Amino acid sequence: MVRLSRIYTRGGDRGETSLGDGSRVAKCDLRIEALGTVDEANATIGFARLHAPVEVDPLLARIQNELFDLGAELCRPRQEGERLGITPEQIVRLESEIDRFNGELEPLASFVLPGGTPASATLHLARTVVRRAERLVVALAAREPVEPTTLRYLNRLSDLLFVLARFCNDRGRRDVLWQPGGTREA
């Protein structure tokens, strides 16, 4: 268990921060951008939990914990030693949840606009933040090694959040659908 006795360290006062291996990098480093965006996704999922139905909340709680594990993986640039990260089994579990919740949804008739219920709107917001995190991890992986499960997890997670957003819109019946060109006529 992590124990924090002091919140401020003054170590970042000059624009640098420490990674999990003790090395120091600029706070604008791509790895820190990816980590920060994963943290933002986690916070957004926490906000979504305020509105989530009882059958979705425990899943979101588990995902929040897994995102911390994913962050622990990202904060260590060297690929040596025992790792705390995402396992292939966790990705399979996300896929299973996608299939389970998607099986209860109305078929899609158009693209879905973010909105509907408060739970759906916040899950759509979380989905877009996860997609941004994924793009940053892709950029990081082009520069240095990143565990492949990290990328796969983020990709599946955004899909799951989309499905959950639809589920929270009365199983897709209250989805806000895109109407191509629907606002052209006054």
Buried (B, 14 or more C-beta within 10 A) or exposed (E): EEEEEEEEEEEEEEEBBEBBEEEEBEEEBBBBBBBBBBBBBBBBBBBBBEBBEEEBBEBBBEBBEBBBBBBBBBBBBEEEEEBEBBEEEBBEBBBEBBEEBBEEBEEEEEEBEBBBBBBBBBBBBBBBBBBBBBEBBBEBBEEEEBBEBBBBBBBBBBBBBBBBBBBBBBEBEBBBEEEEEEEEEE
